[in-house]
Structure formats: structure tokens, C-alpha cells
Amino acid sequence: MQLEEKRRAIEHQKKKMEVLAARQRQKLGKAAFLSFKSFLLKRCSSSLRRCYVFSS
């Protein structure tokens, strides 16, 4: 019985850590997207001109 309880506790902790890792990945992805969006907005100062993002 004790082994079963330990196994459940370990699985619960593992699931909890997976949820935290997924949440962290989601936040990082959102931050990267917003950073890139900000970069594009700064690069394209005028909406009338064509914006070449990757040209020098």
C-alpha cells in the first residue's frame, strides 16, 4: 500500500512539473512573439512604404 501511495505522489509531482514547464514555454513564446512584433513595428516606420525586414 505504501508503494502505491508513493507512486501516486511521484506521478502527481511529475504532472505538476509538466504543467509548470508548459506554462513557462507558453510565456516564453508569447514574449518572443511580442518582441518580434515590436521589432517589425520599429523597422517599418511608415505604413505607406514597403518594409523589407531582413534586408540591410
mmCIF entry with sequence, helices, sheets and N, C-alpha, C, O atoms, coordinates in Angstrom:
data_MODEL
# 
_entry.id   MODEL 
# 
_entity.id                         1 
_entity.type                       polymer 
_entity.pdbx_number_of_molecules   1 
# 
_entity_poly.entity_id                      1 
_entity_poly.type                           'polypeptide(L)' 
_entity_poly.nstd_linkage                   no 
_entity_poly.nstd_monomer                   no 
_entity_poly.pdbx_seq_one_letter_code       MQLEEKRRAIEHQKKKMEVLAARQRQKLGKAAFLSFKSFLLKRCSSSLRRCYVFSS 
_entity_poly.pdbx_seq_one_letter_code_can   MQLEEKRRAIEHQKKKMEVLAARQRQKLGKAAFLSFKSFLLKRCSSSLRRCYVFSS 
_entity_poly.pdbx_strand_id                 A 
# 
loop_
_entity_poly_seq.entity_id 
_entity_poly_seq.num 
_entity_poly_seq.mon_id 
_entity_poly_seq.hetero 
1 1  MET n 
1 2  GLN n 
1 3  LEU n 
1 4  GLU n 
1 5  GLU n 
1 6  LYS n 
1 7  ARG n 
1 8  ARG n 
1 9  ALA n 
1 10 ILE n 
1 11 GLU n 
1 12 HIS n 
1 13 GLN n 
1 14 LYS n 
1 15 LYS n 
1 16 LYS n 
1 17 MET n 
1 18 GLU n 
1 19 VAL n 
1 20 LEU n 
1 21 ALA n 
1 22 ALA n 
1 23 ARG n 
1 24 GLN n 
1 25 ARG n 
1 26 GLN n 
1 27 LYS n 
1 28 LEU n 
1 29 GLY n 
1 30 LYS n 
1 31 ALA n 
1 32 ALA n 
1 33 PHE n 
1 34 LEU n 
1 35 SER n 
1 36 PHE n 
1 37 LYS n 
1 38 SER n 
1 39 PHE n 
1 40 LEU n 
1 41 LEU n 
1 42 LYS n 
1 43 ARG n 
1 44 CYS n 
1 45 SER n 
1 46 SER n 
1 47 SER n 
1 48 LEU n 
1 49 ARG n 
1 50 ARG n 
1 51 CYS n 
1 52 TYR n 
1 53 VAL n 
1 54 PHE n 
1 55 SER n 
1 56 SER n 
# 
_struct_asym.id          A 
_struct_asym.entity_id   1 
# 
_struct_conf.conf_type_id            HELX_P 
_struct_conf.id                      HELX_P1 
_struct_conf.pdbx_PDB_helix_id       AA1 
_struct_conf.beg_label_comp_id       GLN 
_struct_conf.beg_label_asym_id       A 
_struct_conf.beg_label_seq_id        2 
_struct_conf.pdbx_beg_PDB_ins_code   ? 
_struct_conf.end_label_comp_id       ARG 
_struct_conf.end_label_asym_id       A 
_struct_conf.end_label_seq_id        43 
_struct_conf.pdbx_end_PDB_ins_code   ? 
_struct_conf.beg_auth_comp_id        GLN 
_struct_conf.beg_auth_asym_id        A 
_struct_conf.beg_auth_seq_id         2 
_struct_conf.end_auth_comp_id        ARG 
_struct_conf.end_auth_asym_id        A 
_struct_conf.end_auth_seq_id         43 
_struct_conf.pdbx_PDB_helix_class    1 
_struct_conf.details                 ? 
_struct_conf.pdbx_PDB_helix_length   42 
# 
_struct_conf_type.id          HELX_P 
_struct_conf_type.criteria    ? 
_struct_conf_type.reference   ? 
# 
loop_
_atom_site.group_PDB 
_atom_site.id 
_atom_site.type_symbol 
_atom_site.label_atom_id 
_atom_site.label_alt_id 
_atom_site.label_comp_id 
_atom_site.label_asym_id 
_atom_site.label_entity_id 
_atom_site.label_seq_id 
_atom_site.pdbx_PDB_ins_code 
_atom_site.Cartn_x 
_atom_site.Cartn_y 
_atom_site.Cartn_z 
_atom_site.occupancy 
_atom_site.B_iso_or_equiv 
_atom_site.pdbx_formal_charge 
_atom_site.auth_seq_id 
_atom_site.auth_comp_id 
_atom_site.auth_asym_id 
_atom_site.auth_atom_id 
_atom_site.pdbx_PDB_model_num 
ATOM 1   N N  . MET A 1 1  ? 0.815  -1.197 0.000   1.00 0.00 ? 1  MET A N  1 
ATOM 2   C CA . MET A 1 1  ? 0.000  0.000  0.000   1.00 0.00 ? 1  MET A CA 1 
ATOM 3   C C  . MET A 1 1  ? 0.859  1.263  0.000   1.00 0.00 ? 1  MET A C  1 
ATOM 4   O O  . MET A 1 1  ? 0.530  2.226  -0.692  1.00 0.00 ? 1  MET A O  1 
ATOM 5   N N  . GLN A 1 2  ? 1.924  1.277  0.742   1.00 0.00 ? 2  GLN A N  1 
ATOM 6   C CA . GLN A 1 2  ? 2.782  2.466  0.806   1.00 0.00 ? 2  GLN A CA 1 
ATOM 7   C C  . GLN A 1 2  ? 3.451  2.739  -0.540  1.00 0.00 ? 2  GLN A C  1 
ATOM 8   O O  . GLN A 1 2  ? 3.619  3.891  -0.942  1.00 0.00 ? 2  GLN A O  1 
ATOM 9   N N  . LEU A 1 3  ? 3.830  1.662  -1.229  1.00 0.00 ? 3  LEU A N  1 
ATOM 10  C CA . LEU A 1 3  ? 4.460  1.856  -2.541  1.00 0.00 ? 3  LEU A CA 1 
ATOM 11  C C  . LEU A 1 3  ? 3.482  2.498  -3.526  1.00 0.00 ? 3  LEU A C  1 
ATOM 12  O O  . LEU A 1 3  ? 3.861  3.363  -4.316  1.00 0.00 ? 3  LEU A O  1 
ATOM 13  N N  . GLU A 1 4  ? 2.234  2.069  -3.470  1.00 0.00 ? 4  GLU A N  1 
ATOM 14  C CA . GLU A 1 4  ? 1.220  2.653  -4.350  1.00 0.00 ? 4  GLU A CA 1 
ATOM 15  C C  . GLU A 1 4  ? 1.031  4.138  -4.055  1.00 0.00 ? 4  GLU A C  1 
ATOM 16  O O  . GLU A 1 4  ? 0.899  4.934  -4.985  1.00 0.00 ? 4  GLU A O  1 
ATOM 17  N N  . GLU A 1 5  ? 1.016  4.519  -2.802  1.00 0.00 ? 5  GLU A N  1 
ATOM 18  C CA . GLU A 1 5  ? 0.878  5.925  -2.409  1.00 0.00 ? 5  GLU A CA 1 
ATOM 19  C C  . GLU A 1 5  ? 2.080  6.740  -2.867  1.00 0.00 ? 5  GLU A C  1 
ATOM 20  O O  . GLU A 1 5  ? 1.938  7.871  -3.331  1.00 0.00 ? 5  GLU A O  1 
ATOM 21  N N  . LYS A 1 6  ? 3.254  6.158  -2.733  1.00 0.00 ? 6  LYS A N  1 
ATOM 22  C CA . LYS A 1 6  ? 4.466  6.857  -3.198  1.00 0.00 ? 6  LYS A CA 1 
ATOM 23  C C  . LYS A 1 6  ? 4.436  7.043  -4.714  1.00 0.00 ? 6  LYS A C  1 
ATOM 24  O O  . LYS A 1 6  ? 4.802  8.099  -5.231  1.00 0.00 ? 6  LYS A O  1 
ATOM 25  N N  . ARG A 1 7  ? 3.992  5.999  -5.415  1.00 0.00 ? 7  ARG A N  1 
ATOM 26  C CA . ARG A 1 7  ? 3.913  6.081  -6.879  1.00 0.00 ? 7  ARG A CA 1 
ATOM 27  C C  . ARG A 1 7  ? 2.937  7.184  -7.296  1.00 0.00 ? 7  ARG A C  1 
ATOM 28  O O  . ARG A 1 7  ? 3.229  7.966  -8.201  1.00 0.00 ? 7  ARG A O  1 
ATOM 29  N N  . ARG A 1 8  ? 1.795  7.245  -6.646  1.00 0.00 ? 8  ARG A N  1 
ATOM 30  C CA . ARG A 1 8  ? 0.812  8.284  -6.954  1.00 0.00 ? 8  ARG A CA 1 
ATOM 31  C C  . ARG A 1 8  ? 1.361  9.673  -6.660  1.00 0.00 ? 8  ARG A C  1 
ATOM 32  O O  . ARG A 1 8  ? 1.143  10.610 -7.428  1.00 0.00 ? 8  ARG A O  1 
ATOM 33  N N  . ALA A 1 9  ? 2.074  9.801  -5.546  1.00 0.00 ? 9  ALA A N  1 
ATOM 34  C CA . ALA A 1 9  ? 2.656  11.099 -5.192  1.00 0.00 ? 9  ALA A CA 1 
ATOM 35  C C  . ALA A 1 9  ? 3.694  11.522 -6.230  1.00 0.00 ? 9  ALA A C  1 
ATOM 36  O O  . ALA A 1 9  ? 3.756  12.692 -6.610  1.00 0.00 ? 9  ALA A O  1 
ATOM 37  N N  . ILE A 1 10 ? 4.500  10.576 -6.684  1.00 0.00 ? 10 ILE A N  1 
ATOM 38  C CA . ILE A 1 10 ? 5.522  10.872 -7.698  1.00 0.00 ? 10 ILE A CA 1 
ATOM 39  C C  . ILE A 1 10 ? 4.854  11.266 -9.005  1.00 0.00 ? 10 ILE A C  1 
ATOM 40  O O  . ILE A 1 10 ? 5.278  12.226 -9.648  1.00 0.00 ? 10 ILE A O  1 
ATOM 41  N N  . GLU A 1 11 ? 3.812  10.536 -9.410  1.00 0.00 ? 11 GLU A N  1 
ATOM 42  C CA . GLU A 1 11 ? 3.103  10.871 -10.647 1.00 0.00 ? 11 GLU A CA 1 
ATOM 43  C C  . GLU A 1 11 ? 2.440  12.239 -10.552 1.00 0.00 ? 11 GLU A C  1 
ATOM 44  O O  . GLU A 1 11 ? 2.440  13.005 -11.515 1.00 0.00 ? 11 GLU A O  1 
ATOM 45  N N  . HIS A 1 12 ? 1.882  12.538 -9.398  1.00 0.00 ? 12 HIS A N  1 
ATOM 46  C CA . HIS A 1 12 ? 1.253  13.853 -9.194  1.00 0.00 ? 12 HIS A CA 1 
ATOM 47  C C  . HIS A 1 12 ? 2.297  14.966 -9.310  1.00 0.00 ? 12 HIS A C  1 
ATOM 48  O O  . HIS A 1 12 ? 2.053  15.982 -9.961  1.00 0.00 ? 12 HIS A O  1 
ATOM 49  N N  . GLN A 1 13 ? 3.444  14.777 -8.688  1.00 0.00 ? 13 GLN A N  1 
ATOM 50  C CA . GLN A 1 13 ? 4.514  15.775 -8.749  1.00 0.00 ? 13 GLN A CA 1 
ATOM 51  C C  . GLN A 1 13 ? 5.030  15.935 -10.182 1.00 0.00 ? 13 GLN A C  1 
ATOM 52  O O  . GLN A 1 13 ? 5.316  17.046 -10.630 1.00 0.00 ? 13 GLN A O  1 
ATOM 53  N N  . LYS A 1 14 ? 5.144  14.814 -10.889 1.00 0.00 ? 14 LYS A N  1 
ATOM 54  C CA . LYS A 1 14 ? 5.597  14.856 -12.284 1.00 0.00 ? 14 LYS A CA 1 
ATOM 55  C C  . LYS A 1 14 ? 4.605  15.643 -13.143 1.00 0.00 ? 14 LYS A C  1 
ATOM 56  O O  . LYS A 1 14 ? 5.010  16.477 -13.953 1.00 0.00 ? 14 LYS A O  1 
ATOM 57  N N  . LYS A 1 15 ? 3.312  15.382 -12.969 1.00 0.00 ? 15 LYS A N  1 
ATOM 58  C CA . LYS A 1 15 ? 2.284  16.098 -13.725 1.00 0.00 ? 15 LYS A CA 1 
ATOM 59  C C  . LYS A 1 15 ? 2.320  17.591 -13.409 1.00 0.00 ? 15 LYS A C  1 
ATOM 60  O O  . LYS A 1 15 ? 2.171  18.426 -14.301 1.00 0.00 ? 15 LYS A O  1 
ATOM 61  N N  . LYS A 1 16 ? 2.518  17.915 -12.143 1.00 0.00 ? 16 LYS A N  1 
ATOM 62  C CA . LYS A 1 16 ? 2.595  19.307 -11.721 1.00 0.00 ? 16 LYS A CA 1 
ATOM 63  C C  . LYS A 1 16 ? 3.778  20.015 -12.400 1.00 0.00 ? 16 LYS A C  1 
ATOM 64  O O  . LYS A 1 16 ? 3.645  21.147 -12.866 1.00 0.00 ? 16 LYS A O  1 
ATOM 65  N N  . MET A 1 17 ? 4.914  19.351 -12.450 1.00 0.00 ? 17 MET A N  1 
ATOM 66  C CA . MET A 1 17 ? 6.090  19.937 -13.089 1.00 0.00 ? 17 MET A CA 1 
ATOM 67  C C  . MET A 1 17 ? 5.887  20.087 -14.598 1.00 0.00 ? 17 MET A C  1 
ATOM 68  O O  . MET A 1 17 ? 6.360  21.058 -15.188 1.00 0.00 ? 17 MET A O  1 
ATOM 69  N N  . GLU A 1 18 ? 5.190  19.138 -15.231 1.00 0.00 ? 18 GLU A N  1 
ATOM 70  C CA . GLU A 1 18 ? 4.906  19.239 -16.662 1.00 0.00 ? 18 GLU A CA 1 
ATOM 71  C C  . GLU A 1 18 ? 4.013  20.437 -16.951 1.00 0.00 ? 18 GLU A C  1 
ATOM 72  O O  . GLU A 1 18 ? 4.214  21.142 -17.940 1.00 0.00 ? 18 GLU A O  1 
ATOM 73  N N  . VAL A 1 19 ? 3.027  20.669 -16.088 1.00 0.00 ? 19 VAL A N  1 
ATOM 74  C CA . VAL A 1 19 ? 2.139  21.817 -16.267 1.00 0.00 ? 19 VAL A CA 1 
ATOM 75  C C  . VAL A 1 19 ? 2.917  23.122 -16.124 1.00 0.00 ? 19 VAL A C  1 
ATOM 76  O O  . VAL A 1 19 ? 2.728  24.055 -16.905 1.00 0.00 ? 19 VAL A O  1 
ATOM 77  N N  . LEU A 1 20 ? 3.790  23.181 -15.126 1.00 0.00 ? 20 LEU A N  1 
ATOM 78  C CA . LEU A 1 20 ? 4.603  24.388 -14.940 1.00 0.00 ? 20 LEU A CA 1 
ATOM 79  C C  . LEU A 1 20 ? 5.527  24.632 -16.130 1.00 0.00 ? 20 LEU A C  1 
ATOM 80  O O  . LEU A 1 20 ? 5.697  25.771 -16.565 1.00 0.00 ? 20 LEU A O  1 
ATOM 81  N N  . ALA A 1 21 ? 6.123  23.563 -16.656 1.00 0.00 ? 21 ALA A N  1 
ATOM 82  C CA . ALA A 1 21 ? 7.014  23.700 -17.814 1.00 0.00 ? 21 ALA A CA 1 
ATOM 83  C C  . ALA A 1 21 ? 6.233  24.177 -19.040 1.00 0.00 ? 21 ALA A C  1 
ATOM 84  O O  . ALA A 1 21 ? 6.717  25.020 -19.794 1.00 0.00 ? 21 ALA A O  1 
ATOM 85  N N  . ALA A 1 22 ? 5.037  23.645 -19.237 1.00 0.00 ? 22 ALA A N  1 
ATOM 86  C CA . ALA A 1 22 ? 4.214  24.065 -20.373 1.00 0.00 ? 22 ALA A CA 1 
ATOM 87  C C  . ALA A 1 22 ? 3.832  25.535 -20.246 1.00 0.00 ? 22 ALA A C  1 
ATOM 88  O O  . ALA A 1 22 ? 3.843  26.271 -21.233 1.00 0.00 ? 22 ALA A O  1 
ATOM 89  N N  . ARG A 1 23 ? 3.502  25.954 -19.051 1.00 0.00 ? 23 ARG A N  1 
ATOM 90  C CA . ARG A 1 23 ? 3.137  27.358 -18.822 1.00 0.00 ? 23 ARG A CA 1 
ATOM 91  C C  . ARG A 1 23 ? 4.335  28.268 -19.101 1.00 0.00 ? 23 ARG A C  1 
ATOM 92  O O  . ARG A 1 23 ? 4.182  29.340 -19.687 1.00 0.00 ? 23 ARG A O  1 
ATOM 93  N N  . GLN A 1 24 ? 5.527  27.838 -18.681 1.00 0.00 ? 24 GLN A N  1 
ATOM 94  C CA . GLN A 1 24 ? 6.737  28.630 -18.911 1.00 0.00 ? 24 GLN A CA 1 
ATOM 95  C C  . GLN A 1 24 ? 7.042  28.736 -20.403 1.00 0.00 ? 24 GLN A C  1 
ATOM 96  O O  . GLN A 1 24 ? 7.406  29.807 -20.889 1.00 0.00 ? 24 GLN A O  1 
ATOM 97  N N  . ARG A 1 25 ? 6.893  27.615 -21.137 1.00 0.00 ? 25 ARG A N  1 
ATOM 98  C CA . ARG A 1 25 ? 7.107  27.652 -22.594 1.00 0.00 ? 25 ARG A CA 1 
ATOM 99  C C  . ARG A 1 25 ? 6.128  28.596 -23.266 1.00 0.00 ? 25 ARG A C  1 
ATOM 100 O O  . ARG A 1 25 ? 6.493  29.322 -24.192 1.00 0.00 ? 25 ARG A O  1 
ATOM 101 N N  . GLN A 1 26 ? 4.887  28.588 -22.805 1.00 0.00 ? 26 GLN A N  1 
ATOM 102 C CA . GLN A 1 26 ? 3.877  29.465 -23.391 1.00 0.00 ? 26 GLN A CA 1 
ATOM 103 C C  . GLN A 1 26 ? 4.233  30.931 -23.152 1.00 0.00 ? 26 GLN A C  1 
ATOM 104 O O  . GLN A 1 26 ? 4.107  31.753 -24.060 1.00 0.00 ? 26 GLN A O  1 
ATOM 105 N N  . LYS A 1 27 ? 4.673  31.263 -21.949 1.00 0.00 ? 27 LYS A N  1 
ATOM 106 C CA . LYS A 1 27 ? 5.064  32.644 -21.648 1.00 0.00 ? 27 LYS A CA 1 
ATOM 107 C C  . LYS A 1 27 ? 6.259  33.068 -22.488 1.00 0.00 ? 27 LYS A C  1 
ATOM 108 O O  . LYS A 1 27 ? 6.304  34.191 -22.991 1.00 0.00 ? 27 LYS A O  1 
ATOM 109 N N  . LEU A 1 28 ? 7.224  32.175 -22.637 1.00 0.00 ? 28 LEU A N  1 
ATOM 110 C CA . LEU A 1 28 ? 8.411  32.485 -23.427 1.00 0.00 ? 28 LEU A CA 1 
ATOM 111 C C  . LEU A 1 28 ? 8.044  32.710 -24.887 1.00 0.00 ? 28 LEU A C  1 
ATOM 112 O O  . LEU A 1 28 ? 8.551  33.634 -25.522 1.00 0.00 ? 28 LEU A O  1 
ATOM 113 N N  . GLY A 1 29 ? 7.166  31.870 -25.421 1.00 0.00 ? 29 GLY A N  1 
ATOM 114 C CA . GLY A 1 29 ? 6.722  32.029 -26.803 1.00 0.00 ? 29 GLY A CA 1 
ATOM 115 C C  . GLY A 1 29 ? 5.997  33.346 -27.010 1.00 0.00 ? 29 GLY A C  1 
ATOM 116 O O  . GLY A 1 29 ? 6.192  34.013 -28.027 1.00 0.00 ? 29 GLY A O  1 
ATOM 117 N N  . LYS A 1 30 ? 5.166  33.721 -26.058 1.00 0.00 ? 30 LYS A N  1 
ATOM 118 C CA . LYS A 1 30 ? 4.441  34.982 -26.168 1.00 0.00 ? 30 LYS A CA 1 
ATOM 119 C C  . LYS A 1 30 ? 5.405  36.152 -26.105 1.00 0.00 ? 30 LYS A C  1 
ATOM 120 O O  . LYS A 1 30 ? 5.265  37.112 -26.861 1.00 0.00 ? 30 LYS A O  1 
ATOM 121 N N  . ALA A 1 31 ? 6.379  36.083 -25.214 1.00 0.00 ? 31 ALA A N  1 
ATOM 122 C CA . ALA A 1 31 ? 7.360  37.164 -25.098 1.00 0.00 ? 31 ALA A CA 1 
ATOM 123 C C  . ALA A 1 31 ? 8.169  37.297 -26.383 1.00 0.00 ? 31 ALA A C  1 
ATOM 124 O O  . ALA A 1 31 ? 8.445  38.410 -26.829 1.00 0.00 ? 31 ALA A O  1 
ATOM 125 N N  . ALA A 1 32 ? 8.551  36.174 -26.977 1.00 0.00 ? 32 ALA A N  1 
ATOM 126 C CA . ALA A 1 32 ? 9.312  36.214 -28.225 1.00 0.00 ? 32 ALA A CA 1 
ATOM 127 C C  . ALA A 1 32 ? 8.474  36.821 -29.342 1.00 0.00 ? 32 ALA A C  1 
ATOM 128 O O  . ALA A 1 32 ? 8.970  37.625 -30.131 1.00 0.00 ? 32 ALA A O  1 
ATOM 129 N N  . PHE A 1 33 ? 7.207  36.437 -29.409 1.00 0.00 ? 33 PHE A N  1 
ATOM 130 C CA . PHE A 1 33 ? 6.319  36.987 -30.428 1.00 0.00 ? 33 PHE A CA 1 
ATOM 131 C C  . PHE A 1 33 ? 6.169  38.494 -30.274 1.00 0.00 ? 33 PHE A C  1 
ATOM 132 O O  . PHE A 1 33 ? 6.258  39.228 -31.259 1.00 0.00 ? 33 PHE A O  1 
ATOM 133 N N  . LEU A 1 34 ? 5.943  38.963 -29.054 1.00 0.00 ? 34 LEU A N  1 
ATOM 134 C CA . LEU A 1 34 ? 5.771  40.394 -28.828 1.00 0.00 ? 34 LEU A CA 1 
ATOM 135 C C  . LEU A 1 34 ? 7.054  41.167 -29.126 1.00 0.00 ? 34 LEU A C  1 
ATOM 136 O O  . LEU A 1 34 ? 7.011  42.290 -29.628 1.00 0.00 ? 34 LEU A O  1 
ATOM 137 N N  . SER A 1 35 ? 8.193  40.554 -28.811 1.00 0.00 ? 35 SER A N  1 
ATOM 138 C CA . SER A 1 35 ? 9.473  41.194 -29.107 1.00 0.00 ? 35 SER A CA 1 
ATOM 139 C C  . SER A 1 35 ? 9.660  41.339 -30.620 1.00 0.00 ? 35 SER A C  1 
ATOM 140 O O  . SER A 1 35 ? 10.085 42.390 -31.099 1.00 0.00 ? 35 SER A O  1 
ATOM 141 N N  . PHE A 1 36 ? 9.343  40.294 -31.355 1.00 0.00 ? 36 PHE A N  1 
ATOM 142 C CA . PHE A 1 36 ? 9.475  40.341 -32.811 1.00 0.00 ? 36 PHE A CA 1 
ATOM 143 C C  . PHE A 1 36 ? 8.494  41.339 -33.412 1.00 0.00 ? 36 PHE A C  1 
ATOM 144 O O  . PHE A 1 36 ? 8.834  42.063 -34.348 1.00 0.00 ? 36 PHE A O  1 
ATOM 145 N N  . LYS A 1 37 ? 7.279  41.379 -32.875 1.00 0.00 ? 37 LYS A N  1 
ATOM 146 C CA . LYS A 1 37 ? 6.278  42.329 -33.347 1.00 0.00 ? 37 LYS A CA 1 
ATOM 147 C C  . LYS A 1 37 ? 6.762  43.761 -33.128 1.00 0.00 ? 37 LYS A C  1 
ATOM 148 O O  . LYS A 1 37 ? 6.602  44.617 -33.999 1.00 0.00 ? 37 LYS A O  1 
ATOM 149 N N  . SER A 1 38 ? 7.351  44.014 -31.969 1.00 0.00 ? 38 SER A N  1 
ATOM 150 C CA . SER A 1 38 ? 7.891  45.334 -31.668 1.00 0.00 ? 38 SER A CA 1 
ATOM 151 C C  . SER A 1 38 ? 9.019  45.677 -32.648 1.00 0.00 ? 38 SER A C  1 
ATOM 152 O O  . SER A 1 38 ? 9.108  46.809 -33.123 1.00 0.00 ? 38 SER A O  1 
ATOM 153 N N  . PHE A 1 39 ? 9.871  44.706 -32.945 1.00 0.00 ? 39 PHE A N  1 
ATOM 154 C CA . PHE A 1 39 ? 10.954 44.895 -33.901 1.00 0.00 ? 39 PHE A CA 1 
ATOM 155 C C  . PHE A 1 39 ? 10.399 45.294 -35.265 1.00 0.00 ? 39 PHE A C  1 
ATOM 156 O O  . PHE A 1 39 ? 10.902 46.218 -35.905 1.00 0.00 ? 39 PHE A O  1 
ATOM 157 N N  . LEU A 1 40 ? 9.356  44.587 -35.704 1.00 0.00 ? 40 LEU A N  1 
ATOM 158 C CA . LEU A 1 40 ? 8.770  44.900 -37.012 1.00 0.00 ? 40 LEU A CA 1 
ATOM 159 C C  . LEU A 1 40 ? 8.166  46.292 -37.028 1.00 0.00 ? 40 LEU A C  1 
ATOM 160 O O  . LEU A 1 40 ? 8.311  47.020 -38.011 1.00 0.00 ? 40 LEU A O  1 
ATOM 161 N N  . LEU A 1 41 ? 7.494  46.668 -35.956 1.00 0.00 ? 41 LEU A N  1 
ATOM 162 C CA . LEU A 1 41 ? 6.879  47.993 -35.908 1.00 0.00 ? 41 LEU A CA 1 
ATOM 163 C C  . LEU A 1 41 ? 7.927  49.097 -35.932 1.00 0.00 ? 41 LEU A C  1 
ATOM 164 O O  . LEU A 1 41 ? 7.715  50.137 -36.556 1.00 0.00 ? 41 LEU A O  1 
ATOM 165 N N  . LYS A 1 42 ? 9.044  48.887 -35.268 1.00 0.00 ? 42 LYS A N  1 
ATOM 166 C CA . LYS A 1 42 ? 10.118 49.881 -35.283 1.00 0.00 ? 42 LYS A CA 1 
ATOM 167 C C  . LYS A 1 42 ? 10.779 49.939 -36.656 1.00 0.00 ? 42 LYS A C  1 
ATOM 168 O O  . LYS A 1 42 ? 11.157 51.010 -37.130 1.00 0.00 ? 42 LYS A O  1 
ATOM 169 N N  . ARG A 1 43 ? 10.915 48.764 -37.293 1.00 0.00 ? 43 ARG A N  1 
ATOM 170 C CA . ARG A 1 43 ? 11.587 48.689 -38.588 1.00 0.00 ? 43 ARG A CA 1 
ATOM 171 C C  . ARG A 1 43 ? 10.744 49.339 -39.676 1.00 0.00 ? 43 ARG A C  1 
ATOM 172 O O  . ARG A 1 43 ? 11.283 49.971 -40.584 1.00 0.00 ? 43 ARG A O  1 
ATOM 173 N N  . CYS A 1 44 ? 9.439  49.191 -39.591 1.00 0.00 ? 44 CYS A N  1 
ATOM 174 C CA . CYS A 1 44 ? 8.526  49.733 -40.602 1.00 0.00 ? 44 CYS A CA 1 
ATOM 175 C C  . CYS A 1 44 ? 7.892  51.000 -40.043 1.00 0.00 ? 44 CYS A C  1 
ATOM 176 O O  . CYS A 1 44 ? 6.769  50.963 -39.542 1.00 0.00 ? 44 CYS A O  1 
ATOM 177 N N  . SER A 1 45 ? 8.581  52.085 -40.123 1.00 0.00 ? 45 SER A N  1 
ATOM 178 C CA . SER A 1 45 ? 8.095  53.324 -39.512 1.00 0.00 ? 45 SER A CA 1 
ATOM 179 C C  . SER A 1 45 ? 6.902  53.916 -40.262 1.00 0.00 ? 45 SER A C  1 
ATOM 180 O O  . SER A 1 45 ? 6.072  54.594 -39.656 1.00 0.00 ? 45 SER A O  1 
ATOM 181 N N  . SER A 1 46 ? 6.806  53.677 -41.538 1.00 0.00 ? 46 SER A N  1 
ATOM 182 C CA . SER A 1 46 ? 5.700  54.237 -42.314 1.00 0.00 ? 46 SER A CA 1 
ATOM 183 C C  . SER A 1 46 ? 4.890  53.108 -42.935 1.00 0.00 ? 46 SER A C  1 
ATOM 184 O O  . SER A 1 46 ? 5.446  52.181 -43.523 1.00 0.00 ? 46 SER A O  1 
ATOM 185 N N  . SER A 1 47 ? 3.587  53.195 -42.800 1.00 0.00 ? 47 SER A N  1 
ATOM 186 C CA . SER A 1 47 ? 2.746  52.154 -43.379 1.00 0.00 ? 47 SER A CA 1 
ATOM 187 C C  . SER A 1 47 ? 2.626  52.286 -44.893 1.00 0.00 ? 47 SER A C  1 
ATOM 188 O O  . SER A 1 47 ? 2.163  51.360 -45.560 1.00 0.00 ? 47 SER A O  1 
ATOM 189 N N  . LEU A 1 48 ? 3.035  53.422 -45.440 1.00 0.00 ? 48 LEU A N  1 
ATOM 190 C CA . LEU A 1 48 ? 2.939  53.620 -46.875 1.00 0.00 ? 48 LEU A CA 1 
ATOM 191 C C  . LEU A 1 48 ? 4.127  53.035 -47.628 1.00 0.00 ? 48 LEU A C  1 
ATOM 192 O O  . LEU A 1 48 ? 4.022  52.698 -48.807 1.00 0.00 ? 48 LEU A O  1 
ATOM 193 N N  . ARG A 1 49 ? 5.272  52.916 -46.929 1.00 0.00 ? 49 ARG A N  1 
ATOM 194 C CA . ARG A 1 49 ? 6.444  52.349 -47.576 1.00 0.00 ? 49 ARG A CA 1 
ATOM 195 C C  . ARG A 1 49 ? 6.430  50.839 -47.447 1.00 0.00 ? 49 ARG A C  1 
ATOM 196 O O  . ARG A 1 49 ? 5.798  50.292 -46.543 1.00 0.00 ? 49 ARG A O  1 
ATOM 197 N N  . ARG A 1 50 ? 7.117  50.176 -48.338 1.00 0.00 ? 50 ARG A N  1 
ATOM 198 C CA . ARG A 1 50 ? 7.269  48.729 -48.209 1.00 0.00 ? 50 ARG A CA 1 
ATOM 199 C C  . ARG A 1 50 ? 8.324  48.457 -47.160 1.00 0.00 ? 50 ARG A C  1 
ATOM 200 O O  . ARG A 1 50 ? 9.325  49.165 -47.060 1.00 0.00 ? 50 ARG A O  1 
ATOM 201 N N  . CYS A 1 51 ? 8.088  47.445 -46.400 1.00 0.00 ? 51 CYS A N  1 
ATOM 202 C CA . CYS A 1 51 ? 9.022  47.096 -45.331 1.00 0.00 ? 51 CYS A CA 1 
ATOM 203 C C  . CYS A 1 51 ? 9.795  45.842 -45.716 1.00 0.00 ? 51 CYS A C  1 
ATOM 204 O O  . CYS A 1 51 ? 9.212  44.782 -45.944 1.00 0.00 ? 51 CYS A O  1 
ATOM 205 N N  . TYR A 1 52 ? 11.078 45.973 -45.784 1.00 0.00 ? 52 TYR A N  1 
ATOM 206 C CA . TYR A 1 52 ? 11.952 44.824 -46.035 1.00 0.00 ? 52 TYR A CA 1 
ATOM 207 C C  . TYR A 1 52 ? 12.636 44.492 -44.723 1.00 0.00 ? 52 TYR A C  1 
ATOM 208 O O  . TYR A 1 52 ? 13.644 45.100 -44.360 1.00 0.00 ? 52 TYR A O  1 
ATOM 209 N N  . VAL A 1 53 ? 12.082 43.528 -44.021 1.00 0.00 ? 53 VAL A N  1 
ATOM 210 C CA . VAL A 1 53 ? 12.520 43.208 -42.667 1.00 0.00 ? 53 VAL A CA 1 
ATOM 211 C C  . VAL A 1 53 ? 13.935 42.673 -42.644 1.00 0.00 ? 53 VAL A C  1 
ATOM 212 O O  . VAL A 1 53 ? 14.739 43.070 -41.801 1.00 0.00 ? 53 VAL A O  1 
ATOM 213 N N  . PHE A 1 54 ? 14.243 41.781 -43.559 1.00 0.00 ? 54 PHE A N  1 
ATOM 214 C CA . PHE A 1 54 ? 15.521 41.093 -43.467 1.00 0.00 ? 54 PHE A CA 1 
ATOM 215 C C  . PHE A 1 54 ? 16.580 41.668 -44.396 1.00 0.00 ? 54 PHE A C  1 
ATOM 216 O O  . PHE A 1 54 ? 17.654 41.080 -44.528 1.00 0.00 ? 54 PHE A O  1 
ATOM 217 N N  . SER A 1 55 ? 16.318 42.779 -45.032 1.00 0.00 ? 55 SER A N  1 
ATOM 218 C CA . SER A 1 55 ? 17.335 43.401 -45.868 1.00 0.00 ? 55 SER A CA 1 
ATOM 219 C C  . SER A 1 55 ? 18.142 44.397 -45.028 1.00 0.00 ? 55 SER A C  1 
ATOM 220 O O  . SER A 1 55 ? 17.664 44.905 -44.013 1.00 0.00 ? 55 SER A O  1 
ATOM 221 N N  . SER A 1 56 ? 19.358 44.660 -45.467 1.00 0.00 ? 56 SER A N  1 
ATOM 222 C CA . SER A 1 56 ? 20.190 45.570 -44.666 1.00 0.00 ? 56 SER A CA 1 
ATOM 223 C C  . SER A 1 56 ? 20.121 46.987 -45.162 1.00 0.00 ? 56 SER A C  1 
ATOM 224 O O  . SER A 1 56 ? 20.763 47.872 -44.595 1.00 0.00 ? 56 SER A O  1 
# 
